[in-house]
Amino acid sequence: MHKIAIAALLALTLIVGACGSGSSSTNGNINGNWTAQLTDTHSNPVFALTTTFTQMSGNAVSVTNLTFTTATPCFVSGESGTGSFILSGNFNGNVTGAFQLTITSGNPSGDTLTLQGTAKNNVITGTWTLTGLHSGCSGNGNFTLTRM
């Protein structure tokens, strides 16, 4: 009977210990300051921006401190962003998952920049699309977002 109790206690210890290791979808997040480089389909630089992401409840991402570091008539001031991040793992402290960011222009209004990509090892890569009402405010290409 004593051997059975020790075996059961050892098994319970192993099970509880295993719960704290490995990948977990609640440990990783996208929080931090990020910088983005957007290129056209020929790899020519188009936009650069910096922002801060904060993982909210569920898949929502708060987008703050959004600043375009290249001059553009599409995004002069008052831009706002909404984002989502679907975490698919936390591997050794690095987040991995699907990412989407939508930036809408403030002044002038009517332009929307959408980024869709995948996060891996503190880098997000993917494609972007710009649709707008103003001349020169449309296009598409690739982007790289890097955690600062």
C-alpha positions as semicolon CSV with decimal commas, in nm:
position;residue;x (nm);y (nm);z (nm)
1;M;0,000;0,000;0,000
2;H;0,287;0,234;0,086
3;K;0,448;0,172;-0,256
4;I;0,120;0,255;-0,433
5;A;0,088;0,584;-0,242
6;I;0,448;0,682;-0,330
7;A;0,393;0,592;-0,697
8;A;0,071;0,795;-0,705
9;L;0,244;1,094;-0,541
10;L;0,533;1,069;-0,787
11;A;0,292;1,053;-1,084
12;L;0,098;1,356;-0,955
13;T;0,425;1,549;-0,910
14;L;0,527;1,473;-1,269
15;I;0,186;1,577;-1,405
16;V;0,183;1,907;-1,212
17;G;0,546;1,976;-1,308
18;A;0,468;1,920;-1,675
19;C;0,195;2,185;-1,662
20;G;0,452;2,457;-1,605
21;S;0,685;2,373;-1,893
22;G;0,668;2,378;-2,268
23;S;0,465;2,607;-2,491
24;S;0,172;2,802;-2,363
25;S;-0,060;3,035;-2,547
26;T;-0,096;3,256;-2,240
27;N;0,273;3,326;-2,171
28;G;0,370;3,496;-2,498
29;N;0,261;3,834;-2,618
30;I;0,338;4,094;-2,878
31;N;0,389;4,377;-2,626
32;G;0,658;4,633;-2,702
33;N;0,789;4,893;-2,943
34;W;0,809;4,797;-3,310
35;T;0,952;4,952;-3,624
36;A;0,823;4,873;-3,975
37;Q;0,975;4,891;-4,321
38;L;0,730;4,867;-4,612
39;T;0,852;4,807;-4,966
40;D;0,672;4,794;-5,299
41;T;0,656;4,480;-5,514
42;H;1,002;4,566;-5,654
43;S;1,157;4,593;-5,303
44;N;1,179;4,974;-5,317
45;P;1,118;5,150;-4,980
46;V;0,773;5,308;-4,956
47;F;0,692;5,369;-4,588
48;A;0,858;5,339;-4,250
49;L;0,679;5,366;-3,917
50;T;0,714;5,301;-3,547
51;T;0,446;5,197;-3,300
52;T;0,378;5,030;-2,968
53;F;0,170;4,712;-2,943
54;T;-0,002;4,587;-2,629
55;Q;-0,182;4,252;-2,628
56;M;-0,535;4,297;-2,498
57;S;-0,791;4,031;-2,410
58;G;-0,850;3,772;-2,678
59;N;-0,679;3,850;-3,008
60;A;-0,706;4,232;-2,985
61;V;-0,392;4,444;-2,995
62;S;-0,381;4,803;-2,875
63;V;-0,185;5,023;-3,120
64;T;-0,034;5,340;-2,971
65;N;0,249;5,583;-3,048
66;L;0,190;5,533;-3,421
67;T;0,433;5,752;-3,618
68;F;0,524;5,745;-3,986
69;T;0,898;5,816;-4,008
70;T;0,885;5,880;-4,384
71;A;0,696;6,173;-4,534
72;T;0,373;6,065;-4,700
73;P;0,070;6,263;-4,820
74;C;-0,149;5,971;-4,713
75;F;-0,074;5,987;-4,340
76;V;0,005;6,339;-4,222
77;S;-0,138;6,341;-3,869
78;G;-0,395;6,178;-3,645
79;E;-0,356;5,822;-3,774
80;S;-0,510;5,541;-3,572
81;G;-0,452;5,171;-3,577
82;T;-0,632;4,853;-3,481
83;G;-0,463;4,519;-3,467
84;S;-0,506;4,153;-3,393
85;F;-0,258;3,882;-3,308
86;I;-0,347;3,514;-3,288
87;L;-0,076;3,355;-3,076
88;S;0,007;3,004;-3,185
89;G;0,288;2,940;-2,941
90;N;0,552;3,073;-2,708
91;F;0,880;2,909;-2,787
92;N;1,166;3,009;-2,554
93;G;1,014;3,353;-2,502
94;N;0,944;3,423;-2,871
95;V;0,591;3,476;-2,992
96;T;0,462;3,311;-3,307
97;G;0,131;3,365;-3,478
98;A;-0,088;3,540;-3,735
99;F;-0,089;3,920;-3,729
100;Q;-0,309;4,192;-3,880
101;L;-0,284;4,570;-3,849
102;T;-0,516;4,828;-4,003
103;I;-0,410;5,194;-4,003
104;T;-0,659;5,462;-4,098
105;S;-0,555;5,815;-4,185
106;G;-0,660;6,108;-3,971
107;N;-0,563;6,411;-4,175
108;P;-0,627;6,379;-4,460
109;S;-0,894;6,117;-4,403
110;G;-0,998;5,836;-4,635
111;D;-0,678;5,627;-4,665
112;T;-0,638;5,279;-4,516
113;L;-0,321;5,073;-4,484
114;T;-0,365;4,703;-4,403
115;L;-0,079;4,473;-4,302
116;Q;-0,122;4,095;-4,279
117;G;0,157;3,863;-4,181
118;T;0,313;3,613;-3,948
119;A;0,514;3,675;-3,631
120;K;0,815;3,464;-3,553
121;N;1,112;3,534;-3,326
122;N;1,025;3,902;-3,264
123;V;0,989;3,976;-3,637
124;I;0,662;4,007;-3,828
125;T;0,671;3,970;-4,206
126;G;0,394;3,979;-4,460
127;T;0,214;4,186;-4,720
128;W;0,050;4,528;-4,712
129;T;-0,223;4,700;-4,914
130;L;-0,299;5,072;-4,924
131;T;-0,634;5,197;-5,049
132;G;-0,717;5,562;-5,048
133;L;-0,898;5,861;-5,181
134;H;-0,589;6,071;-5,246
135;S;-0,342;6,068;-5,536
136;G;-0,055;5,828;-5,469
137;C;-0,234;5,663;-5,180
138;S;-0,277;5,317;-5,321
139;G;-0,043;5,024;-5,366
140;N;0,082;4,703;-5,218
141;G;0,401;4,522;-5,129
142;N;0,583;4,352;-4,844
143;F;0,669;4,459;-4,490
144;T;0,895;4,369;-4,203
145;L;0,810;4,472;-3,847
146;T;1,091;4,430;-3,593
147;R;1,065;4,455;-3,215
148;M;1,297;4,731;-3,090
